[in-house]
Structure formats: structure tokens, C-alpha cells
Amino acid sequence: MSELRRITRREFMVRSTQGAVGILAATALTSCNTLKVSSKDKQGSKIRFGLVTYELAKDWDLPTLLKNCETAKVYGVELRSTHAHGVEPSLNEQQRKDVKKRFADSPITLVGLGAKIGFDSPDPEELKKNMEFMKEFIKLSHDVGGSGVRAMPNKKHKEVPIEQTIEQIGRSVNELGKFGADYGQQFRLEVHGDFTDVPTFKKIIDIADNPNVKVCWNCNKEDLNGKGLEYNFNLLKDRIGIAHVQELDSKNYPFAEAIKLFVKMDYKGWVMLETRVKPEDRVKMLAEQRAMFEKMVAAAQA
């Protein structure tokens, strides 16, 4: 009986020790698993890559555009006005519904519409005309299922003090931001034209302080001026709503560095390819640019 008790105690001690070790091992494993970060949880995991129809896809009609983007696995587009897709303010109600349905029936997101329209003109009638066009453009984007419209600042005029032009552009853009909010559409102002100097562009955005006004970061060479890319990027990053890039393998701009900045800020929007290059196989090029973008994002997340 005494021997039985000794065996029982020994077994008890062994089993207790094994249990404790098991608990410790399980706890350690759980802790290790907790430290693992899913790629979906990493900064920059919600950045998406899309295409601006200028200039690569300017001659693709809408069915061709949707088909080619799906083939290249590029799932967002910005439709530039006057291109072959035909999505213009002149569309009637049924035509707008048809466009919206085409996107709804495809995996492609209509990120928005873009126009070569500025708000710099010293001619009040021209400014009024451009404002009216953009308001109709906002309505169109709403009707076809877009999330916003993009325009440009755009020029300086020798006969007009620069601060006056900046004030005019800022106030015009602010008005359009307020108008767009009523239709659920962002107003996106591209860093473009004579206002690619980022500190100067920021003066416009500071005037256009409506939260529905967003910046379209355009990857201009002027981004590198002054204190450099990161400094200039940080001047605008809180207002960035969309971004344009050119060919990512170009040596004319540090695209990998820019992508790192987007990942660092955990940007959750679209980065859109806008290129004048038109190779023989444009769909192949589009797919290659998308793959390049994904590698840059992954490298920035590592």
C-alpha cells in the first residue's frame, strides 16, 4: 500500500510537471503567434493600384477598358474627359445608368472622373464657365458611380499678382468641395501646371480648407526641391485623397521612395498610373506596372 502511494505520488509529480511544461509551451506559442502580423494588417495593406485613361487608354471604349483592366488585374480607373470611353456630362439619364451598371457588373471600380480644367483665369466669364462645368462633372460622377472628380489649379498670369491667383483658385476649389459633398463626391485638386512647387500649392489648399477638398499627389520633379521629397510630401499628406504615378521603372522620379512614404502613413486610397508611353502590348505593360507596384509596396512593408 505504501509502495502504491509512492508510485501515485511519483506519477502525480511527473504529470504535474508535464502539465506545467505544456501550459508554458502553449503560452509561448500563443505569444509568438500574437507577434506575427498578417500581411493584411501591415501598414499600406489597403493601397490600391489603378489606371488613368490618359494617355495609355485614351482610345479604349468602355467595354475594352474594363476588359483590359480586368486582364491586367488593375481594378480601378479614373476616366479622363474627352477620351474614347465617352463618359461626359452630355450623357442622358439612361446612358448614365448604363455606365453605372457596366461598372457594377465588372470587378473594376470607377475611382472618379478627371478634366483638364483650371480656376486661374482672370476672365470672370471663363472662370464661371469652368465652375459650371465642374459642377456638372460632379453630378455626372455621382450618377455613374464614381467617388470624386479631379481638376487642376492651373497657371500664373503676369498681369495678376500671384497671391490673388492663389486666393481665387483656393476659393473656387473650396466652393466645389462644398458642392461635391452634397453629392458624395470628393473634389481632388492635382499638383499641376504652374503650381507644382509644393509650398506654393499648399497655400491654395490652406485656403480650400473644406474637408471634402483633397490633393492629387502627382509625382512631379519639383517634389524633390527645397528640403526634399519627404518634407514636401509631409506638407500635404493629411489632405491627399488620390495619387498619380508615371512608369514605375522610370529613373526620372524616386517612385520606390514615394511608395515608402505612402506605406508609412498607412495610406488607404488609390495610386493611379498615368503614362504617355504606349507600347505595342499595352495590357502587358499595365500588368507589369501593377506587379512592380506590388513589389514596391511589399518592400516598403518589410
N, C-alpha and C positions, 0 to 999 in steps of 0.2 A: 504494500500500500504506500509505504514511504517512497519506494523506487518510482511508483506510478506518479506520485506527486512531483518528484524531481523532474521526470520527463515532461509532465504537463507544464511545470514552470519554465523548463528549457524551451519547449515549443512556444510557450506564451511569449518569452523574451525574444525568440527568433522572429516570430510572426509580428510582434510589435515593432521590432527593428525594421523588418521588411516593409511594413506598412508606412512607417515614418519615412523611409527612403523613397517609397513610391509617391508619397504625398509631396515630398521635396522635389522629386523629379518632375511630377506633374505641374507643380507650381513654377519650376524653372522653365518648363516647356511653354507654359501659358505666357510667362513673361517674355520669352523670346518671340513668340508669335505676336504678342502685342507690339513689339518693336518693329515688326515687319510692316511697311507701308505699301498698301496696294497702289499700283500704277494709276488707278482711278482716283486715288486720294492725294496724289502728288500735286504740287503747285504747277499750274499750267495744263492740267489734265483736261480742261474744258475749252482750250483754244481750238478753234476750228479753221480749216483752210478752204477758201473759196476762190471764185473767179470773177473778175470784172470783164464785161464783154469787150471793153476797149483794151487792146486792138485785136487781140488773138481771135475773138469770136464775133467780130462786128458783122460778118456776113453769114452767120448761122441763124436760120429762122428758129422759132421757139422749140418745135419738136426736135430739131437737130441739136440745139443747145442742150436740152435736157438729156437726150440720149448720150451725147458725147461726154457730158459731165458725169453721168452715171457710170459709163465705161471706164473713165479715168478715176473713179471713186473720189470725185471732188463734189461735195454735196451742198454747196451754197453758191449763189450767183448774185451779182449786182448788175442790173440792166442799165447800160448807158443809153440815154436818149439818142434818137436818130439812127440806131442800128437795126439790123435785119429782123430782130425779134418782134418789132412792131408794137411794142408796149408804149403807147403815147397817150397824152391827155385827150386826143381826138377819139379814143375808143368809146363806143356807146356802152350802155349798162350791160347788155347781154355779152358783148365782147369781153368786158372786164370779168364777168362771171366765168367765162370760158377760160381765160388766162388763169384765174384763181384755181379752177378745177384741174387744169393741166399740172400745176404745181402740187396740188393736193393728191393727185393720182401718181406722183413720182416721188422718189426719195430726196429730191432736190429742194432746198429751202430758198425762197426768194428773200434774200437778205435786204434788198431795197433797190431803189432807183437812183441813178446819177445823171446830172445835167451839167453842161458847160455854161453855167450862169453865174454871174458875179453881181456884187452890190456896191461897186465902187464909182459908178458913173456920176459925173457932176450934172448930167442932164436929168432933171426930175422926172420927165416922161419916160425915159429909158429905165430908170430905177423902178418906177411904178409898174412898168410892163414886166420887168423881171420878177418883181414881188408877186404880181398876179399869176405869172406862170408857175412860180414855185408853190403857190397855194393850191393851184390846180394839180400840180405834180404830187403834192402831199395827199390830196383826195384820191388820186389815181393809185398811189402806193397802198393806201388803205383798202381800196376796192379790190385790188388784185392780190392782196395777202402779204404785202411787204411789211417791214418793220421800221422803215425810215427812208429819208431821201438825203442825197449828198449834193452839195454845190461848192462854189469857190469864192474867195474874197472879192477882187482878183488883181487889179492894177493900181499903181500910183499914178497921179496926174500932176505934171509940173506946175500947172496953174492953180492947184489946190494944195493948201498945207497938209502934210501927211497926217497930222493929228486929226484934222477934220475928216479926212477919208476914213481913218480908223474908227472914228466915232460913228460915222454914217453906216459903215459895214456892221459894226457891233450892234447898233440899234436895229438895223434891218434884220439881222440874224436872230436877235432876241425876239422880235415880233413873230418871225417864222417858227421859232421854237415854241412859243406860246400857242400859235395856231396849230402846229403839229400835235401838240399834247392833246388837243380836243379830238384828234383822230387816231390817237395811239401810235403816232409816228415820230420817231426821233428826227431832229434836224442835225445833219452832220456837215460840219464845215471842214473842207480839206485844206491842209497846209500847202498852199499852191500859189502860183503866179508871182507877184511882186512881194508876197508876204511869207516867203519860205524861211526867213530869219525867225527862229523860234521866239526869242524875246519880244520881237515886234508883233508876231502873230498872237502871242499871249495877251497883248494889250486889247486886241479885238475880243478875245474870249472872256477877258475880265469884264468887259462892257456887256457882252452877251451872257449874262450870269444866270439865265433861266436854266434850271437843271435838265431840261429836255434838249438843250443845245449840246452836242457832242463834237469832239475833234476827230477828224480823219487823219491819223498819222500817215505821212506819205513817203517816208524814207527818202528824203532829199539830201543832197550832199551838204547843204547848209546845216544839217543836224550836227555835223562834226565841228562847226565853227565855235569860237569862243572857248568855253570851258569843256567842250566835248559832248559826245553823244549822251552819256548818262545824265549829265547835268541838264541838257536841253530836254531830254525825254522826261525827266522828273518835273520840269516846269509845267508839262501838260498832262501827265499820266492820269491824274484824277478826273480828267474830262474826256479821255479817249473812249470813243464808242465803236470805232472800227479802224482798221489799218490796211494800207495798200503796200505791197512789195513788188519789186521787179524780179527779173530772173534771179533765183537764189544762188546760182553759181557764178553770178557776175562779180567782178573784182571792184566794181565802182562804189560799193557800199558794204559796210560790215554787217551783213544780214544775220550771221550767227550771233553776233554781239547784241543786236537788236532783239532777236528772239529770246535771248537770256533775260533781257530786261522785262519782256512780256511775261515770261515764266516767273520771274522774281516777284512781280506784282500780282501773280495769280490771275492774270487776265482771262476773262471768260467769254470773249467775243470772237469775231471773225477777223482773220488775216486774209486779204484778198489779193490774188495775183493779178497785176495789171502790167501787160507787156506788149511791146510793139513787135516783138520777134514772131515771125510766122513761118515755122519750118514746114517741110512737106507733110509730116505727120504731126499735126497739132495735138491730137488726142494723146499720142505717146508722150509728147513733151509735157503736156498737162499732168499726166500720171507721174512722170519723172520729177516734176517740180513738187508735186504733193508728197512723194516719197522723201525727197530732200528736206522738205519742211518737217516731216515727222521725225527724221533723224536729228535735225537741229533741236527740236523740242526735247527729244529723249536725251540728247547730250546735255542740254541745259538743266534737265531734271536730275541728272546723275550726281 
